[in-house]
Amino acid sequence: MNVFEKITESPETLAAFLGSIPAIETPWDDAFHRIYCSSCSAEDCDDCRRPERDSPLWWLGLPAAEAEK
């Protein structure tokens, strides 16, 4: 088994790998902000408790058309 096969053996494994990469901006953050933040009335975003926040696994489960908007 090569590295590609190992990290793509399941959505959870790929999400764990993606989540371990230090990055300031990620595709899952962009999708989260577009889908949830645009309709949120909270004033303190640092205290957001949505499980989808900072979640590559959530992003991997989106339909491709939704994730690419």
N, C-alpha and C positions, 0 to 999 in steps of 0.2 A: 504494500500500500504506500503510495507517495503522499506528500504533504497535502496536495489538493484534495485527494480522495479522503484523507483523514478529516480535514476541516469542513468538508461538505457532506459528511455522512448523515447529518441530520440538521434541521433548522436550528436546534438548540446549540449544537456544536459550532455551527457557523456564527450564530449570534454571540456566543461566548468569545470566539476569536475576534470578531469585529469589535466587540465591546472592550477588548483588551488593548486595542490600538489607541494610543493617546492622540486625540484630535480635538481641535477647537470647534470645527464645523463638520457635521456629518449629514448624510442624506436623511437619516431617521430624525434628526433634530429639525431639519427643514420641513419634513412632512408633518411632524408633531405640531410645529408652530402654525402651519397652514391649516391643519385640520381642527386643532383644539384651541389655540391661542386667539385665533381670529374671532371666535365667538365667546371668549371668556371675559368676565367683568372683573376679575380679581386685580387688585392693585399691586400685590406683592408676588411676583412670579417666582421668586427664589423659594417660596414655600409650597410650590405646586406638588401635590401628592398623587397625581395621575400615574398609574402604573406604566402607561405608555411612554412617559417621559424618559429620555435617554435609553430607549429599549430597541436594540437592533432586532430582537426577536419579534416584537410588534411590527416593525417596519417590514421584515421579511414576509410576514403574513398578509400584507396589503396586496390587493390586486395590482399588477404592474402598472396599469394605466393610472391608478390613484397615486402610486408612489412617484410617478414621473411627472406629475403636473407641476 
